[in-house]
Amino acid sequence: GDVYKRQTENAAKRIKQLLLSQNNQDMAVKIGVKRRGCNGLSYTMNYTKEWGKFDEVIEDKGIKLIVDNKAVMALIGSEMDYVEDELRSEFVFVNPNEKGKCGCGESFNV
């Protein structure tokens, strides 16, 4: 299925750079959510070589992304971008399921 919508070119390029720095062809980036912050959930990104059979595997723009099966419902239709400016450089999720975000930007709820 096409649960997770997509990542922008900027996000794909940055993930490609990060994966290359790991010097491992089998490495992928796993996206998930965890309980955190004042609004319940925050996004997680980790390197992985293994994933569960119910995790969503997405190969797009030359990279492999794994969406944790426990995060699928929270991430349906989401887009990941990579933003770089004078103040920050970070991955940003545009998630149509978000019903609220905390003021500090640390967490969200669906």
N, C-alpha and C positions, 0 to 999 in steps of 0.2 A: 504493500500500500504506500500511498504518498502522504503520510501523516504529517511529517514536518515539511513545510512549504519549500524553503530554499535558503541558500546563503548568497549574499551579494558577491560580486567579483572581489571586492576588498577583503571580505571575510575569507573567501577561498584562498586568495593569495597569501594572507597572513597565516592561515592554517598550514598551507603548503610549506611556508618558511619554517614554521615551528616543527612540523613533522620531519623536514630535512635535517634540522638541527639535532634530531634524535638518532640519526644515522641507523635507522631500522626500517626496512621496506614494509614490514608487517604491521607497523604502528598505525593506529587510527586515533581519532579524537572522539571521546564519548561525552555526550551532552546529557545532563540529568537535572533534576531539581531536588532540593533538600529543604527540610524545615529550618527556618532561620528568620531572624529579624522581627520587626514589629508587625509585619503583615503576613507572615506564614511561610512563604516559599522564596528560595533564591535559586538562580541557575548555577550549575556546576559544569566544569569542563575539565576532563582529565585525559591523559594519554593512556591507551590500552592496546593490548595485543589479543585480548580475549573478550568475548561478549556472549551473553545468554541467547538461547534460541528464540526467545520472545522479544529481544531487542530489535529495533528497526535499524537496518543497515542501508545507508544512503551513499551511493557513489555518484558524485556530480562535480563538474569543473576540476577533475583530476585529483580529487581528495576523497577519502573515506570517512564518513561520519557515522557514529553509532548513537542512536537515541535510546536511552535507558527505557525499558518497558514500563517502569513505574512512572516515567515522566511523559509518556506519549499523550495522555489525555490533557495535560497542562500545556503541551507544546503544539497541539493541532493547529495547522495554518500559520505557524510562526515563521518569521524571517530573521536570520542572523546577519548582522552587519558588523564591520570593524570600523571604528571611528578613531581618527587621530587628529588632534589639534594641539594648541599650546598647553592646554590644561590636562589633557588625558589621552591615553591610547588604550582602547578597550573594545571587547566584543559587546554588542548591544543587541538585545532581542526585541523585535517588534511583534508583540503577541496579542492577537485579537481576542484571546480568552481572558485577558487580565481585566478584573473588575475593579482593582484598586492597587495602588503602589504606595509604599510608605514615603514619607518626605525625604528620607536620606537616600532613597533609590536602592537600598540594600535588598528589599524583598517586595513580593507582589502576592496577590491572591487571585484565584479563578473561581 
